Amino acid sequence: MSEQINRLRQMLEQAETIVALTGAGMSTESGIPDFRSANGLWSRGMSLAEVVSIDYFRRDPEAFWQAFREIFRIKLIGDYRPNEGHQFLAELEQQGKRVTVLTQNIDGLHARAGSGRVLELHGSLLTASCPSCDTTHALDYVLHHPLPVCRLCHDVLKPDVVLYGEAVPLIELAFDAALQADLLLVMGSSLEVSPVNLIPLEAAQAGVATALINYTPTRMDHAFDLRILGGIGETCRALSGA
Ligand code: NAD
């Protein structure tokens, strides 16, 4: 492990432009559960991917919102705090590295830790918008309305989260950033969700140095120059020499 830590430290030192691609595993140490650890079916014989989908939102918005609230524990979202992993990336930026965070997370914790360039590829839990007139509503409003509707046109609001079955609007910017980086560091993602999981493959093919910190192997492991099978917190602590 310490050899791998030294190698990653060296990779970080040599890189001026660093892109971090983060997933739900980044926030488990803040107390937010990831998806792959949850058991297959959610309820009524549906998978998480079927529930958190644009089809389900359109078919049954009331049931969608009820499940969405539970899955993402949105009532608690303000209570979660950034952890050592989020802070590690924010500190790299403070040390003068040009860091872009591409996150699949919707919890807003990278920005709260102080990272300045964050692309929230799957959107944000902190707002919901009207599909008809685009008016944005804050989380506080959503929390006070079991079935949140637009203040102006009374349509049911959609969370500003990219649901399964929707396109990822920032994906081209994400690929561009990764392909221009000196180092792509993936942290806490099963790399199962497409198209984001193709970023490491393309970066590796373009000659970008690639590293992964994850508890478990992923099916994209072959795209990485270095893989650390371990926790994000312990790895970041070791990297900082703490
Ligand atoms: P995932 O749940 O599919 O995979 C998480 C990975 O992180 C797993 O491989 C797990 O072994 C690893 N992991 C968990 N905790 C770790 C730790 N402390 N250190 C190192 N590795 C750790 O997550 P994903 O790939 O991001 O895909 C899930 C989708 O669900 C994403 O689209 C995301 O938007 C959404 N999601 C977001 C949140 C959030 O915003 N915090 C939470 C759950 C799901």
Residues whose N, C-alpha, C, O or C-beta is under 5 A from the ligand:
A	BS01	NAD	G23 A24 G25 S27 T28 E29 I32 P33 D34 F35 R36 Q104 N105 I106 D107 H122 G188 S189 S190 L191 E192 V193 I213 N214 Y215 T216 G230 G231 I232
